[in-house]
Amino acid sequence: PIRLEGLVLTHQQFSSYEPEL
């Protein structure tokens, strides 16, 4: 199962890459 911590890290990286999202 995906951990919330990993999900948050991925979200932060994605947000940093596409802040428009």
Biopython code that builds the backbone (N, CA, C, O; Angstrom):
import numpy as np
from Bio.PDB.StructureBuilder import StructureBuilder

atoms = [
    (1, "PRO", "N", (0.838, -1.212, 0.000)),
    (1, "PRO", "CA", (0.000, 0.000, 0.000)),
    (1, "PRO", "C", (0.872, 1.261, 0.000)),
    (1, "PRO", "O", (1.986, 1.262, 0.523)),
    (2, "ILE", "N", (0.352, 2.310, -0.585)),
    (2, "ILE", "CA", (1.098, 3.578, -0.641)),
    (2, "ILE", "C", (0.986, 4.304, 0.697)),
    (2, "ILE", "O", (-0.101, 4.459, 1.254)),
    (3, "ARG", "N", (2.138, 4.742, 1.195)),
    (3, "ARG", "CA", (2.126, 5.454, 2.482)),
    (3, "ARG", "C", (1.778, 6.918, 2.262)),
    (3, "ARG", "O", (2.082, 7.495, 1.218)),
    (4, "LEU", "N", (1.139, 7.503, 3.256)),
    (4, "LEU", "CA", (0.765, 8.912, 3.150)),
    (4, "LEU", "C", (2.018, 9.774, 2.999)),
    (4, "LEU", "O", (2.017, 10.762, 2.264)),
    (5, "GLU", "N", (3.088, 9.389, 3.703)),
    (5, "GLU", "CA", (4.337, 10.158, 3.626)),
    (5, "GLU", "C", (4.858, 10.195, 2.184)),
    (5, "GLU", "O", (5.253, 11.248, 1.684)),
    (6, "GLY", "N", (4.852, 9.040, 1.531)),
    (6, "GLY", "CA", (5.322, 8.981, 0.148)),
    (6, "GLY", "C", (4.419, 9.803, -0.758)),
    (6, "GLY", "O", (4.888, 10.472, -1.679)),
    (7, "LEU", "N", (3.117, 9.746, -0.488)),
    (7, "LEU", "CA", (2.171, 10.500, -1.303)),
    (7, "LEU", "C", (2.434, 11.994, -1.168)),
    (7, "LEU", "O", (2.393, 12.734, -2.151)),
    (8, "VAL", "N", (2.706, 12.431, 0.065)),
    (8, "VAL", "CA", (2.970, 13.856, 0.307)),
    (8, "VAL", "C", (4.249, 14.275, -0.410)),
    (8, "VAL", "O", (4.308, 15.342, -1.020)),
    (9, "LEU", "N", (5.275, 13.421, -0.331)),
    (9, "LEU", "CA", (6.548, 13.756, -0.988)),
    (9, "LEU", "C", (6.328, 13.873, -2.494)),
    (9, "LEU", "O", (6.848, 14.789, -3.132)),
    (10, "THR", "N", (5.562, 12.951, -3.055)),
    (10, "THR", "CA", (5.299, 12.991, -4.491)),
    (10, "THR", "C", (4.504, 14.243, -4.841)),
    (10, "THR", "O", (4.760, 14.888, -5.857)),
    (11, "HIS", "N", (3.540, 14.578, -3.993)),
    (11, "HIS", "CA", (2.712, 15.761, -4.251)),
    (11, "HIS", "C", (3.578, 17.018, -4.219)),
    (11, "HIS", "O", (3.415, 17.910, -5.053)),
    (12, "GLN", "N", (4.495, 17.087, -3.259)),
    (12, "GLN", "CA", (5.372, 18.256, -3.149)),
    (12, "GLN", "C", (6.235, 18.376, -4.397)),
    (12, "GLN", "O", (6.400, 19.470, -4.936)),
    (13, "GLN", "N", (6.783, 17.263, -4.857)),
    (13, "GLN", "CA", (7.638, 17.290, -6.048)),
    (13, "GLN", "C", (6.815, 17.701, -7.269)),
    (13, "GLN", "O", (7.270, 18.499, -8.088)),
    (14, "PHE", "N", (5.620, 17.163, -7.386)),
    (14, "PHE", "CA", (4.761, 17.479, -8.528)),
    (14, "PHE", "C", (4.350, 18.946, -8.483)),
    (14, "PHE", "O", (4.311, 19.619, -9.513)),
    (15, "SER", "N", (4.043, 19.436, -7.279)),
    (15, "SER", "CA", (3.644, 20.836, -7.137)),
    (15, "SER", "C", (4.811, 21.744, -7.501)),
    (15, "SER", "O", (4.634, 22.783, -8.135)),
    (16, "SER", "N", (6.009, 21.333, -7.088)),
    (16, "SER", "CA", (7.188, 22.151, -7.387)),
    (16, "SER", "C", (7.419, 22.163, -8.900)),
    (16, "SER", "O", (7.854, 23.168, -9.462)),
    (17, "TYR", "N", (7.128, 21.049, -9.543)),
    (17, "TYR", "CA", (7.334, 20.953, -10.988)),
    (17, "TYR", "C", (6.234, 21.709, -11.738)),
    (17, "TYR", "O", (6.497, 22.393, -12.727)),
    (18, "GLU", "N", (4.999, 21.574, -11.249)),
    (18, "GLU", "CA", (3.881, 22.263, -11.894)),
    (18, "GLU", "C", (3.074, 23.010, -10.844)),
    (18, "GLU", "O", (2.055, 22.502, -10.375)),
    (19, "PRO", "N", (3.510, 24.208, -10.466)),
    (19, "PRO", "CA", (2.800, 24.989, -9.450)),
    (19, "PRO", "C", (1.422, 25.431, -9.941)),
    (19, "PRO", "O", (0.559, 25.802, -9.145)),
    (20, "GLU", "N", (1.228, 25.386, -11.258)),
    (20, "GLU", "CA", (-0.058, 25.799, -11.807)),
    (20, "GLU", "C", (-1.159, 24.830, -11.388)),
    (20, "GLU", "O", (-2.337, 25.184, -11.343)),
    (21, "LEU", "N", (-0.746, 23.593, -11.081)),
    (21, "LEU", "CA", (-1.717, 22.587, -10.678)),
    (21, "LEU", "C", (-2.280, 22.988, -9.327)),
    (21, "LEU", "O", (-3.128, 22.284, -8.778)),
]
sb = StructureBuilder()
sb.init_structure("model")
sb.init_model(0)
sb.init_chain("A")
sb.init_seg("    ")
for serial, (resi, resn, name, xyz) in enumerate(atoms, 1):
    if name == "N":
        sb.init_residue(resn, " ", resi, " ")
    sb.init_atom(name, np.array(xyz, "f"), 0.0, 1.0, " ", f" {name:<3s}", serial, name[0])
structure = sb.get_structure()
